Amino acid sequence: MNTIKQEKVFLRVVPVMLAFFAMGFVDLVGIATNYVKADFDLSDTVANLFPSMVFFWFLIFSVPTGMLMNKIGRRKTVLLSLVVTAAALLIPVVSYSFVSMLISFSLLGIGNTLMQVSINPLLSNIVKGDKLASSLTLGQFVKAIASFTAPLIAAWAAASLGDWKLLFPIFMVMAILATLWLGITQIKEEETGGKTSTFLQCFALLGDKTILLSFLGIMCHVGIDVGVNVTAPKILMERLGMPLADAGFATSLYFLFRTIGCFTGAFVLARYSAKKFFAISVALMVLSMAGLFIFNNLTFIYISIALVGLGNSNIFPIILSKAMLYMPEKKNEVSGLMIMGLFGGTVFPLLMGLLSDTMASQTGALIVLTVGVVYLIFLTFKLKKG
């Protein structure tokens, strides 16, 4: 009987994991921005509009998506996100211009916001209780595969087929497959009673200490994530005089160890305390920050980058699962608020740039990153046991 139940859970989890893979398509904006910048001869300031368009929508649409889920349900919201994502990927195939790419990246950001908010509560309808954190981590691992492969596919398409933009139809096919598979999968959702929270009711949840601390934790996690990707190559260029082409490996190294961390976390969290694992993860990030401040040796800097990749890989699913389980009757609204915290990916780099320019050194950026890590140390003592 248990075997049959497990098979049913597995058949429902697989299409959701494929949707997690589609969620990772948003990370193609990094490599795509570099190609678009070269194709249209853009300045850095103008080119940076593209990734900015993605994070902007997390601020605008996260909470409304939580409200939308109360009306149409979680599965339908994920399906809507996949349709919007597929449309975003279709635009560069049909028309490739500066304006069309802005529209494409905007839709990619909107679709990703819809998905980030809805897919985690949807997974909680399939996987229950203490297994939720490990399942969310598995989803992040699947997402990380897409993030990691996007630059590789673009480089392969450019070198072998002469057109990096073939990345878009390849990912579009995957998005359509995810839409169809999830579309025919039945998932029983908790009843919301037909009540839809207002904006004020959603934001009022931040008045709860646990929800507020979790929200700020998500902001720090994403801020560190984006901040390390931006700053790691700059540290190598500043301290070792490396060219950007070589220093860029630091970003790939971070993604690699973040992916390894997600994969490992999916198994560890299924067996051990989330709070203890959170504490270990933060400890790795503390060691990383110390190393990035101290070392001028390439090997030790690489080790420090790998440590922050491992440490930061499981922070998001642990905080998110704790927040949703803390207020189960408000999962949709809580998820919306937590995903709004992804706006930290805009806030941290801005502060890092300002302080780095002021100090004329990447030490300024590291100070901002360290503030985020210090907050996560504080949050470690505030997490409930589990």
N, C-alpha and C positions, 0 to 999 in steps of 0.2 A: 504493500500500500504506500509506504514511504517512497519507494522507488518510482511509482507512478506520479506521485506528487512532485518529486524532484524533477522528473522529466517535463512536467507541465510548467514548472518554474523556469527550467532551462529554455524551453521553447518560447517563453515570453521575454526572457532576459536577452536572448540573442539579437532580436530586432532592435531592442533598446540600445544595446551595445553598438550596433551598426549606426544608430543615430548619434551616439557619442563620437564615433569615428567622423561622422559628418560635421560634428561640432568643431573638430580640429581644423576644418578647412579655413577657419578664420585666420589661422596663423600663417596662411600663404601670403598675407598682406606684407609681411616683412620682406620676403624675397621678391614679390611682385613689385613693390615700391621701387626697388633698385632697378629693375628692368624698365618700368614706366619712366623713371627719372632719366634714364639713358635714351629711351626711345623718343621722348618729347623734349629732351634737353632742358630739364627743369632745375631750378635751384633747390637747395636742401629745404628751405622754408616752404616752398610750394609743394615739393614732394611729400613732406611730412603731413600734409593735409590728408593723405590717404589713410595712414594708420590712425590718425586722430578721429576720422569719421567713424571708425569702429568703436572706440571707447566712448565716444560721445553718446551713442544710443543706449549704452548701459545705464547712464544717468537718467535718460528721458523715459525709456520704455520698461525698465525692470519692474517697478511697482504696478503700472497698468497691466502688465502681463500677468502678475499675480491675481489681479482682479478679473482679468479675462478668463483665467482658468476656472474661477468659480462659476462662470456662466456656461462655458462650452466643454469643460473637462480638461484633464492633463494630456491625455493621448491626442486629442484633437489639436491642442495647442502645439504639441511637438510636431504633429503632421503639418500644421501651418508653418512652423519654423523651417521645416525641410523643404516645403514648396517655395518659400521666400529665398532660401539658400540656393536652390536649383535655379531660380530665376536670376539671382545675382551672378551665378557662374555662366549662365547662358549669354548674358549681355556682351562680354568681351568676344564671344564667338561670332555674334551678329554684327557688332560695331565696336571698333577699337579706336577710341579717341580720348582726349583728356576728360571731357564731360561724361562720356559713357563709363569711364573707369571710376569717376567720382560716384556716379549713380550705383555702379556695381558694388563698390566698397561700402556704400551706405546701406544697401540692401543686405550685404553680407553681415554687417554689424547689427542690423535690425533682426535678421533671421537668427543670428547667434544669441542675441539677447533673449528672444522668445524661447530658444532652445535651452539656454543655461538656466532660465527660471523654471521651466516646466519639466525638464527631463529628470531632475533629481527627485522631486515629489512623485513623479510617475514610477520611478524605480522603487520608491518606498512602498508602493502598492503591491509590488511583487516580492520584494525582499523585506523581511520584518526584523525589528528589534536590533540586537547586537551584531547582526550580520550586515546591517546597512552600511556602516562605515567602510567595511572591506569591499562591498559591492560598488560603492561610489568611487573608491580608489581604483578598482578594476576599470570603471568607466573612464577615469582620468588617464589610466594607462593606455586604453584604446584610443582616446583622443590624442594622446602624446605621439602615438604612432603616425597619425595623420600630420601632426605638426612637424615631426622629424623627417617625414618623407617628402613633404611639399618642396623644399629646396632641391632635393635630389631629383625629383621628377622634372622640375623646371630646368635644371641643369642638363639632364639627359635629353629632354625634348629639344632644348636649344642646340646641343652638340650633335645629336644623332638625326633629328628631324628638321633642324633649322628654324624652329618656332617654339619659344618658351611658353607661349599662350596655350599650347595643347594641354597644359596643366588643367585649364578650366573645364574642357569637355570631359576629361578623365574623371575629375572629381564630381562633375555634374551627373555622370552616369551612376556613380556611387550614391549620390543624394537621392536620385530617382528610385534606385533599388531600395534604399532605406525607407522611402516614403511608401512604396508598394508593400513591402514586407510588414511594416508597422501597421499599415492600413488594414491588413487582413488579420491582424493579431488582436484578439479580444483580451482586454485587461480590466478587471473589476476595480472600480475606484470608490473611495469613501464618499459617502453622501455629504454634500455641503449644505443641504437644506434649502438650496436655492437662494441663499443670502449672499450678497456681494458686498464686500467691504468697500468703504469709501477711501479716498486718498488719505484723509485725516486719520481714519481708523488704522490704516496700514502704517503710516508714519508714527502713530501713537505707540506702536509696539516698541519703538526705540526708547520709549520711556521705561521699559523693563530693562533692568541692569544687565541680565544675562544676554538678551538680544543685542543691546548696544555694544557690549564687550565683544560679542561674536562678529558684529558688523565691522567694528574697527579692526578686528583680527583679520577679516577677509581683505580689508583695504591694505593692511600691512603685507599680507601674503602676496597679493597681486603686485603691489608696489615694488616689493623685493624681486619678484619674478621678472617684471619688465625692466626694472632698474639694473639688475645683474646682466641681462641680455644687452642692454645699451652700454653699460660701463666696462664690462670685462675686456673687450678688445681695446678700449681706450687706456686701460691700466697697462696692458702689455706694450702699447705704442709709447706711452709716456715713460715707463720705467726701463724698457729694454730696447726702445727704438725700432720696434718691429713694424713692417708695412701693414696696412689694413688687410691686404689679401691673406697674410699669414695670421694676423691677430684675430681675424674673424673666426678662426677655429675655436676660440674660447667660447663663443656662443653655441656652437655645435656640441662642444664638450658639456656645457651646462644642460642642454636639452637631452643629451645622451644619459647623463646621470639622473636627471629628473625622470626620464622614462624608466630607468632601472629602479629608481625609488618607488615609483607608482606600482610597478609589477611586484616588487618585494612587499610593499605595503598591503597589497590586496590579500596576501596570504598571512602576513603577520597580524593584521587587524582582525582576521577571522578567528584568531586563537588567543590573542593577548589584549590587555587593557589599552584602550585608545588613549587614555590620559598618560600612561607610562610611555607609550610610543610617541606621543606628542612631545613629551619632555626630552626624549632622546633626539628627536628631529631638531628641536630648538637648540639642543646642546651642540649638534653638528654645525648649525648655522653660526653659533657663537665662535666655535673654533675657526670657521671659515672667515668671519669678519676679522678676527685677530690675525689670521694668516695674510689676508689681503692688505691689512695695515702695515704689517711687519716686513714681509718678504719681497725681495727684488730678484729672486731666482725663478726661472721659468717653470721648473718642475714643481716647486712649492706653490707657486701661484696657481698652476693647473690643479693641484691637489685641493687648494682652497676653493676654487670654482666648482670642482666636483663635489665637495662637501656641502656647499650651499644648494647644489642641485639635488642631492640626496635628501638633505634636511627639509627643503621647501616643498618637496614632492607630495607630501601627505597632509600638509597643514589644512588645505582647503576642504577635503572630504571630511576630516575629523571635526572641524568647526561647524561645517554645514549640517552634518548628521546630528551633532549635539544640539544645534539650534532647532532643527525640525522635530527632534524627539522631545525637546524641552516643552514645545508648544504644539503638540500634534494636531490640535483642532484648528490651527492657523498655519498649516504647512505651506499653503500657496502664498500667503502674504509674507511669511518668514523667508521663503525661498526668494521672493521678489526683492526683499530688502537686502538679503545676503548678496545676491547677484549685482545689485546696485553698487555694492562695495567694490566691484571690479573697476569702478572709476578710479580706484587707487592707482591703477596702471597709467593714468594721466597725471595725477597729482604728484606722485613720487619723482618721476623723471623731470618735471618742471622744477621742483625744489632742488633736485640734484644738480641740474644744469646751472641754476642761479648760484648755489653755493660753490660749485666747481669753478665758475667764472670769477666769483669773488676771491677765492683762494688761489686761483690760477693753478689748480691741481685737482686730480681726481680724488684726492683725500676728502674734498668737500662732498662728493657724491657718496663716498663710503660712510661719512658721518650720518647722512640721511638714511642710508640703508641700515646702519647700526641702530638708529632710533627705532626703526621698524622691528628689528630683532629684539631689542630691549622690551618693547611692548609685548611681543610674543612670550618672553620670559615671564612677564607679569601675568599674562593670560594663562600660562601653564598652571599657576597656583589657583586660578579661579575656575578652571574646568572641573566639573563634577566627576567623581570616580565612575569609570565605565569603559 
